[in-house]
Amino acid sequence: RVPRADPDAPWPGRLPAPSPRLVPSRPVPAAVLDETGSDIGVSARFELTGRPRRVAVNGPPREVRGWAGPWPADERWWEPDSAHRCARLQVLTEDSALLLVWEHDLWTVEGVYD
């Protein structure tokens, strides 16, 4: 039997390589800002609410040089008591590369790349 899709294709929603070098043991708050300095979030349809221009983590905002995502995760949607929704976003600044996660209407750092 021939499969309907390529069995070697990436899993939907899977983050591209490489994996983050550091994963914080506790959530580190972050802010993703647009060109006006307004907060950016993720809509119910897993779309960014603006274009990332700056990101702030433990200090003043830094310019975003590049970004990718969001990658949605909508887990166990059929079980309201254990359902989980989040979206991940990779951002590159002058001095860091971060994996951010949007959960409960907040951004946190989920990983730091080399």
N, C-alpha and C positions, 0 to 999 in steps of 0.2 A: 504494500500500500504506500502510495506517495503522500508525504505530508503536504498540507495546504500552505504552510509557511516554512521559511528557511529555519531548520532546527538550530543552526549556529548563530542566528541573529541575536543581538543583545536583548536582554530581558526588558520589557517596557518599563520606563521609569528608572532604569539602572543608571547610576552615575558613571561617566567615562573615567578611564584610568588617567592618572595615577590616584591611589588612595591617599587621604590626608596622612601626614607624618605624625601629627599630634591630635589627640581627641581629648578635650577638657573633661575632667572628672565631674565638674559641675557646670551647669549652663552659664555662659558668659553673655550678658546682654549686649545687643548691637542695635544700631539704627541704620537703615538704608534710606538715603535722601535723594530727592530729585533736584533739578537745576534751580528750583526756588527755595530749597531747604526744607520742603515738606516731606513728611514720612511717606514711604512707599510700603505697601503691603501686598497681599495676594488675595484676589477675589475668590468668590465661591466657585468660579470656573477655573481656578488655578492659573489666573493671568496676573502679571504684575500690574499694580495700579499706577505705575509711572516708570520712567527710564532711570535706572540707577546712575547717579553722578558722584555721590559721596557716601562713604560708610564710616560710622563712628563705633569704635570699640575701645573702652578704657581711655578716652581722651578725645581730642578734637577730631572732627571729620577729616578723612583723607580722600583725595580724588580717586575715583574709580577709573582705571585704565582699560578694563575689559570685564565682561561678565557673561555668564552662561546660565541658562535655566529659565524658568523654574522647572524642577522635576517634581511632579506631584506624587503623593502617596495617599491613597484613600483605602485604608485597611478596615476590614470587617464592617463595612458600611451597612450590612444586613443585620448587625447586632448592635443596637443603639447603646447598650451598656458598655460595650468594649470597642466601639468604633474609634478610629484614630485617623485624623486628617492632618497632613503637613505638606510643605513644599520646600525643596532645597534649592539654593542659589549659590553659584560659585562667583566670587568677585576677586579681581586682581587690582591691587593698589601699587604705589611706587615701592613699598617695602614689605608687602605681604600678599599672600594668596589665601583666601578663606573659603570655607564651606559654611554657609549660613542655613539655618532652618527656620521656617515660619510656622509657628504653632501657637494656638490660643491668642492670635492677633499680636504676637511678639516675635522679633528676630532674636536668635541666639547663635553664637558660634558653635558649630558642631565639629569643625576640624580646621587644622592649619596645615597648609602644604609647604614643602621645601621651597 
